[in-house]
Structure formats: C-alpha cells, structure tokens
Amino acid sequence: MDNTETFSIMIVGVGGQGSLLASRIIGDVFLAQGLDVKVSEVHGMSQRGGSVVTYVRFGKNVASPVVSEGEADIILSFEQLEAARWLPNLKPGGKIITATQRINPMPVIAGTASYPDDIVGRLKEKGISVLDVDAAALAERAGNTRTANVVLIGVLSKLFDFDRQVWLDALRRNVPPRYIDANIAAFELGEAEATAN
C-alpha cells in the first residue's frame, strides 16, 4: 500500500454476529498506525438475523467511509451467503475471508427459497481468492461461541505487516475485561488458521 492509496475492508454478516465490534477493533488498529481511518455505521437490518454491512477504509487521506461496487480490497464475511451477496463490491484481485457458518435467511426459513450449495467452492471456481474458516468451531475452542468475529480478525491480521501487539492492544481497548481472555484466545486461533492455510 502506497501513501496515496485508500484500502477498503467490508465486514458483512447478519445481525447479532458482532460486525460493529469487529469494525471498531479493525479501525482502531489502523488508527494506531497513524493512518486516516473512516468506519461506517451499520447498514442493513442490525437486529438478529438481518443482513448487515460495515465498512473500514484507511489510508493517508480517506474521503468517505463507504465502499462502492468494485472497491473492496477485502470482504470479511461472518456467514458464507453474505460473502456471495456482496461479491460485486470486491475489486479484481481482492480477497474474501469467510466463516463457513450458514444462517438461513428469511426466504429459506419460510420455505420459498433454498440455501445455495457449495458457495465457497463456486467462488473459488470463479478464480476468487477465498479463505474459508470454521470460525464457530474455533470460537467454541476459545471458550466463547460469540468470539467467531475475533477469530476472523485473527485471520485478517496475517494479511498486514503489523506487530501483532497492535491487534492485541486494540482488542483490549474495545472488549470488556471479563471477555478479553476468550477474545485473545479466539484471535490466536484465527492467526494459527491463517498461517496453516
């Protein structure tokens, strides 16, 4: 990334998965690097189950927090159907990090649609760089099933050449003290998963 470039991350999922916390932690990391950071508000139905997207953009001078079609360098997806839904926003050569978790949207629950098969496989067939992670299982190993978002942040961290302490410090600033141990464990499991892949 050069000094004039703006880098864009889309965080997508459904309500209740911790999108806002994730965007705060990620924004905090880049702010600590002395970069201009813009973090969007939540867009979408933030109640549990509705599609949610937040944006984190950083660089020397960032004009807007919004990521338009074809602008996302990374899509960080907490649910695989959401990764596919927001694919048009990924720039050529961009990367997707997605949880393998499936959360049925309302049309599937109502029986008017079916959940698509092999979403990750089809994305990879299109030549898209996809790292799929069983974040829910890793969060359970970390001791708190609600830390799947932080597992994915751990995976994301390996794409940047920052001292890992910067990420851990951002976690400590944004996560309540009683949950910090499980979140650090989740982050470390995500780091390990990214290194293994």
URWO-V923476 format. One record per pair of residues at least 12 apart in sequence whose C-alpha atoms are under 7 Angstrom apart, sorted by the first residue. I is the first residue (numbers start at 1). J is the second residue. Records with the same first field share a line. If there is no record, write none. Layout:
BEGIN
I = J, J
END
This chain:
BEGIN
3 = 59, 60
4 = 59, 60
5 = 59
6 = 57, 58, 59, 62
7 = 57, 58, 59, 73
8 = 56, 57, 58, 67, 71, 72, 73, 74
9 = 55, 56, 57, 72, 73, 74, 75
10 = 53, 54, 55, 56, 72, 74, 75, 76
11 = 53, 54, 55, 75, 76, 77
12 = 52, 53, 54, 76, 77, 78, 82
13 = 51, 52, 53, 77, 78, 79, 82
14 = 48, 49, 50, 51, 52
15 = 45, 46, 47, 48, 49, 50, 51, 52
16 = 47, 48, 49
17 = 149
18 = 149
19 = 54
20 = 42
22 = 149, 150
23 = 39, 54, 56
25 = 170, 171, 174
27 = 39, 56
28 = 170
29 = 166, 167, 170
30 = 58
35 = 58, 59, 60
36 = 58, 59, 60, 61, 62
37 = 57, 58, 59, 62
38 = 56, 57, 58, 62, 64, 65
39 = 55, 56, 57, 65
40 = 54, 55, 56, 65, 66
41 = 54
42 = 54
55 = 67
68 = 89
69 = 88, 89, 90
70 = 88, 89, 90, 91
71 = 89, 90, 91
72 = 89, 90, 91, 94
73 = 90, 91, 94, 95
74 = 90, 94, 95, 96
75 = 90, 95, 96, 97
76 = 96, 97, 98
77 = 97, 98, 99
78 = 98, 99, 149
79 = 98, 99, 100, 101, 102, 103
80 = 98, 99, 100, 101, 102, 119
81 = 119
83 = 98
95 = 128, 129, 130
96 = 129, 130, 131
97 = 130, 131, 132
98 = 131, 132, 133
99 = 132, 133, 134, 135
100 = 132, 133, 134
101 = 134, 136
135 = 148, 151, 152
136 = 148
138 = 186, 189
139 = 151, 186
142 = 182, 185, 186
143 = 182
144 = 182
147 = 183, 186
150 = 183, 186, 187
151 = 186, 187, 189, 190
152 = 190
153 = 187
154 = 187, 188, 190, 191
155 = 190, 191, 193, 194
158 = 191, 194
END
